[in-house]
Amino acid sequence: MIAGKVRMRGVIEIADSIRRRELRASDVLEECLQTLASADPQVNACVLSRTDLAREEAAAIDRRIRRGEDPGALAGVPFAVKDIEDIAGLPTTQGSLLLKDAPPATEDSVHVERLRAAGAVAIGKTNVCEFGVDSSTYNRLWGVTRNPWNLRLTPGGSSGGSSAAVAAGIVPFATATDASGSTREPASFTGLVGLKPSHGRIPRSDGFANWATHGALTRSVADTARYLDVVAGPDDRDRQSLPASGVCHERIIETLDVAGLRAVWSPDLGYAVVEPEVAELAHQAARTLVTAGGLRWIERDLRLVNARDALGIIMISKARDDMTLSGLLPGRFDALGAQLQYWLEKGKDIGPAEVAASWRTVRQLEREMAMLFLDVDVLLTPAVACEPYPADAMMPEIIDRRDASHSGPEPFGLIANVAWNPSISVPAGLTKRDLPVGLQITVRRHRDDVALRLARLLELAQPWHFPWALGA
């Protein structure tokens, strides 16, 4: 566990206090930088800094406040950017030695652009597993990122640098991305809230994406709701971006009536290997949520097709093709980390027939999810299959002394990515080793408001605290 107490103000508390002149953006930033100096050597969450620019931006926000202006809904809130998306002035290395000499980005991603336009102040970038292909966060370029709850363990991946930074109290929120659980698994491993929104809710800068979405890691559902209100909405640079929802998520999470929604619980989706204690903690939280929200508990033996291997085949095949076309393979294979080498080696004999069969499996899961939500409104599962594992280890293939090579540590995340549903991990409880476990709440497509409202109800029913936070 990280040493010492740190002040943990949330997104809303900081922004509203600055707008009311109760806090200065510059002072909040200096607190953040002090915590960075004391906590980051323990967790190695932040890998690239823009301290001088951040100080200039915080001072500019203070000047705007003195002039009677409103800098925005995130006025003066420090945040960090996952090193897989662009912020102008810093390189995007994606945790790889292959990109260690990448030039600085010349502009922000749409996602980061919207956060900064709302007054948020970026302190730098957070560590990521190499090219985002892992469930933990360590690489040969920036080293091992550690979980603030237990420094021997991983904070998850691929958004592990972001989860560690938020859980350690360095920043109140950090950006994340999620193609098969990379926001929700780190949230579960570090006791945070992690939303994977409806596909297209937050626009992207890098073109068409089959499954990946932007998101953020925060310490409360309300903070996540404000974040989503800032970044959601259409942008012509992303043809998949959704129209504006017309919903203020920050308000609706306190008032939306969800009573009577039909909820199904599954401990394993019919295929996942899950530690019994993890499943039981999530099950208890699901029961608490059903009671708090007045939901209808639907008994069903849910069995979905396991698309984990199929998704991996598609992703690894594309990665091999892209890296070969760009000239990185085969010549620079030895510069890659162990986990990526492992996957690329496993995928070297993948051919068109295997890829085509994998797409059929993925589309079968799409159909099964569509059929499920014809007569169910909410799917409740554990967010992960196991407690956090060692920080510098490859993802486990044995869980609960059983073969988990075809389901892995995050078997639940991918279903929402494949089917484009909103899905959120919210803290469910602590294991006997005092490690956090999350409940995953998945709802109908485009109903991000329902996902957030349900997460808020659970948060109210069983409040969550960080043991090293001031006042905890």
N, C-alpha and C positions, 0 to 999 in steps of 0.2 A: 504494500500500500504506500502511496506517496507520502513523504514526510511533511509534517507541518500543516497548519490551518491556512486556507486561502479564502478570500472573499469571493463569493459566487453570486454576482448579480445576474439576473436574466435579461433577455433581449428587451422585453417590454419595460421592465423596471428601469433599465439604463436609458432607453430612448425617451420615455416619457419624463423621466427626471431631468434629462438634458433639455428637453423642450420647455419644461417649466422653470428652467434656470436653477434647479436644485443641485445639479451636478454640472461640471464642465467636461466637455468631450476630451480636452487635453488631460485632465486629471484621471479620467477613466482609462484612457490609453496608457498613461504611465503606470497605473495599477496593473494593467494587463501585461505590460512589458516587464514589470518586476516579477510577476508570477511566472512569466516565460523564462526569466533568468534563473528562478529557483526550481521550477518544476520540470522544465524541458530536459535538462541534463539527465533526469531520472527516466523520462518516458521516450525521449527522442521523437516527438511528434512533429515539430516544425523544422523544415529543411532549407527554406529560402526566405529571406526577410526583406522587408521594405520599410524599415523603421523610420528613416528620415522622411520619406514621403507620407507615411502614416501620421507623423507628428504635424506635418504641414496641413494635411487634410483635417485633422482634429482641430487645429487652431483656426482653420477656415470655417468650420462649423460653429465654433464659439463666436466668431465675428458675426456670422449670419444670425445667430441667436440674439446677440446684442443689438442688431439692427431691427429686431422684431420679425425676422423671417423664420419660416419653418423648413428646416433642411430635409424633412421627410420622416417616414414612419420608422426608420432605423437610425435616427439621428445619433451619430457618434458611437454606434455600437461596434466594437472591435470584432473582426471575424478573420478566419483563415480560409484559404482556397486550396482544395485538393489538387495535388500536382498532376492532374490529368486533364485540367482545363486551363484556359489562358487568362492571365491578367497582364495587362500591358506593363512592360518593363522587366518582367521576370521570364526566364526560360520555362518551358514545360518539358520536364525530363521523364515523366512517367516512371520514375524509379528505375531507370535503366542506364547502365554504363554506355549503351549505344547512343544515348542522347545527352551525355554529360556535357557536351560542348554545344548544345542547341542554342541558337541565338534567342535573345529576349523576344517575347511576343510583342507585336506592334499594336494590338488592340485587345480589349476585354472580350470574353465570351458574352453572349446575350445575357446569360444568367448572372455573371459577375457585374456586367454593365448595369443591370437593374438594381442589384443590391447597392452598388456605390451611388447610383442616382438617388436612392432613398436615404442616403446619409451614412451608410455603413462604412467603416474604415478598415481596410484590409491590412493586416500586419505581415502577411507573407503566405507561404504555401506549406501544406502538410504532406507528410510521407505517404507513399502508396506502394503496394506490392507491384512488382514489375509488370507494366502494361495492364495492370488491373486484373491479372489472371491468378488469383490466389484467395484463400480465406483468412490469411494472416498478412502482416505487413512487415516484411524485411526484404532488403535487396542489397546488392553489392555496391551500389552507389552511395546510399545514405545510411545503411545499417538497419538495426533492429528497432522497431517501435514496440513499446511495452505498455501493458495494461495498468492504469493507475490503481486498480483494485488489488493487483498482485503483479509485481514487476517481473516475475518469472514467466508470465503468461502473455498471450497475444491479446490485443484490443480488437482483433478481427481484421477483415479485409474485404474489398480492397480499400475501403475508406478508413483504415485503421489509424492513420495519422490524424485524421479529423476527429474520430471518436476519442482518441487519447487526449487531444488538445482540449476538447470540451469537457470530458470527464475529469481532467486534472485541474480545471478551473482557469486555464490559460485564456480562453475566449468563450463567450456565451453561446456561440454557434459557429459551425464550419460547414463548408459545402461538401457534398458527397455526390457520388454517382452510383447507379444501381442497374446492372444488367441481369443479375440472377440472385440478388440478395445482398449486394455490397453496401447498402445503407442499413438494412435491418439487422444483419448479423453483427456488425460492429456495435449497433445500438444495444442489442441484447447482451453482448459480452461486456459492455461498459456501463450498463444501467441508464441508457439514454433513450430519447424518443427519436425514432427514425422513420420518416415517411417516404415511401415510394409512391409518388402521385400517379394519377391516371396518365397513360402514355399521351404525350402532347400537351399536358397541362402547363408544363414549363418549357418554353422553346429552347432549342439547341442551335449551336452555331456550326456544327460539323456535318450537316446533311442528314440523310435518311438513317434511321436507327430501327432495327428490328425489335429490340428489347430494352435498350438503355434509356434511362431517364436521369435528369438532375434531381437533387434533393438536398437535404441538410440534416445535420445532427444537432439536437438541442437538449436542454435539460427539462423542458416542459412542453406539454401539448399546446398551451396558449402561445408560447414563443414560436412553435412550428406553424401555428395558424397565421400569426402575423407575417412570418417569413413567406408563407405561400401567397398571402394577399399581395405582397410586394412583387414576387417574381412570376406569378401566373398570368396568362393571357397571350393572345396571338402575336406572332411576329412573322412578317412575310419572308424572313430569311429561313424559316423552318416551315415547310409545306405540311408537316404533320401537326403543327401547333393548333390547339383547340380554340374555339371562340371563347370570349370571356364568359365565365359562369354566371355572373351577376350576383354572386354570393360573397358576403364579407365573412370569411371563415372565422376571424377572431370573435365576431359577435355571435355567429350561429352555433359555435361549439358550446355556448352556455344556454341555448334556448331550444335547439332542434329537438323535436319530439321523435324519439326512436322506439317508443313503446309498441310492442306487437311485432317488431321485425323478427323474422325467422332465422335462428342461429343454429348452425351445425358445428359440432366439435369433432376434430379428428386428431388423435395423438401421433399419427404416422402416415396419413393419406394412403395407407395400404401398402407402402413400400419402404418407408424410411426406418432406419435403425436409430433408436432414440434412447438416451439414458433415462431410466425410469424416474429419477428425481427431477430431471428437467421437465419431462412430460407431466408429472404430477403437479409441480408448481404452476405450469401454464394452465393445467386443467382447473386448479383451484381459482386462478385469476379469471378464467373464462366463466366459471360459475358465479363469481362475484360480479362480473360485468353483466351477465344475464339478469341477475337480481336487481342491480343498480339501475339498469336501463329499461326494465320491464320487458325484456325480450322473450320470445317463445323458443324454448329449447327443443330442437328437433332431433330425435334419435335416428341416426343413420350410420350404417357401416360404409363409410366413404372409401372408395378405392379408385384412385386416378392412375392413369398411365404414368410410369416413371420416365420422364423425359430428360433426366439429368445427363445420361451418357450421350443421348442424341444431341442435346444442346452443346455439350463439350465437343463432339465430333464436328459440328458446324463451325463453332468458334475457332477451334484449333486448326481446322482445314483452311479457314479464311486467313488466320494469322500466318500460317506457313506460306500461303500464296502471296500475301502482302509483303512479308519479309523477304521472300525470294525475289519478287519483282523489284523491290527497292534495293537489292544487292546486299542485304544484311545476312542472308543465309545463302550458302552454307558457311561462308568465310568467317563470320563473327559469332558462330554458335557458342564458342567457348567463353565469350564475354557475358552470356546470359546467366541468370541465376538458376539454382538447382530445380525449383518447382517448374519454371518455364521450360527448361531443358527436358524435364521429365515428361511434360505434356507434349512437347514437340516430338520427342522420340516415340511416344505412344501413337502419335498421329501420323508418323511418316509414311505408313502404308495405307492411309485412308484414300479411297478412290471415289469416283463419281457415284458408284452404286451405294456406298455407305452413306455418303452425304444425302443422296436422294431418299434413302430409307429413314435417315434421321429427320429429314423434313416431314416425312409422313407421320412420324411419332409426335413431332412438335404440333402438327396440325390436328392430330387426334386429341392432344391435351387442350388445344384451343376449343375444340368442339365439346369436350367433356366439361370444361369450365363454363361454357355458354349454357349447356344443359343444366348444370348445377344451379346456376343463378336464375333459371326459369321459375323455380319454386323455393329458393332459399335466398335470403338477403345478406347473410353474414357467415363467413367461414372463419372459425377460430382454430388455431393450431399453435404449437410451440413456434417460437421464432427461429430456434436452432435445435440441433440434435444433441448437443453436448455442452459441458462447461468449456470455458476457454482452455486451450491447450498450450504447450510451451511456445514462447514468443518466436523462437528461431527454428521451429520445426515445420516440416512439410505437413500439409493437411492430413489428418488421420484417416486411415482406411479401416481401422478397428475401433469400434465404439461399443461400450458396454460388453467388451470381450466377444463381439460379434462382427462378422464381415460387413463393413459399411462402404466397401469400395465402389458400390453403385449408387450410393445415396449421399455420403459425405457429411460434413458438419453443418451444412446449410441446405437441407433437402427441400425446405418449404418455400424459400424465397422465389424460386424460378417460376412458380405457377402464375403469379401475378404479372411477371415480366412477359411471359409467353402470351397471356390472355389480355394484357394491357389494363388490368384492374388496379385501382388504388389499394395499397396495403401498408400497414404501419406496425412497427414493433414498439411496445410500451412496456415498461418494467412490470414484471409479474411477481418477483420475490427474490430471495437469496437462498442459495444452496447451503448445505451444512458447512461448506468451506468458505462461506460468506462471499460467494461469487454471484453476480446478477444473472437473471434469466428473464427473457422477454416473452410476452404473449403477442402473437401475430394476428392482426385483424385484417381480413380481406373482404372487400365489399364489391357491389356492382360497379361496372365501369362508369366513370364520370361522377361517382358519388363520393368525392373526396370529403365533402362536408359530413357525410355519415361516418366515414372512417375516423375523422378527427373528433366528432362528437362522442363516439364510442370510446375512443382512447381517453378523452377528457373525463368521461364518467368513471372509468377505471382509476384514473389518476386521483379523482376526488374520493373514491371509495377506499383507496389504500395509498395515501400520500407517500412520497419517495424522498429520501434524503441521502446526501453524500456524507460519509462519516468524517471527511477531512475539511468540510466546508465550515466557515465561520457561522455560528448560530445553529449548526446541526445538532 
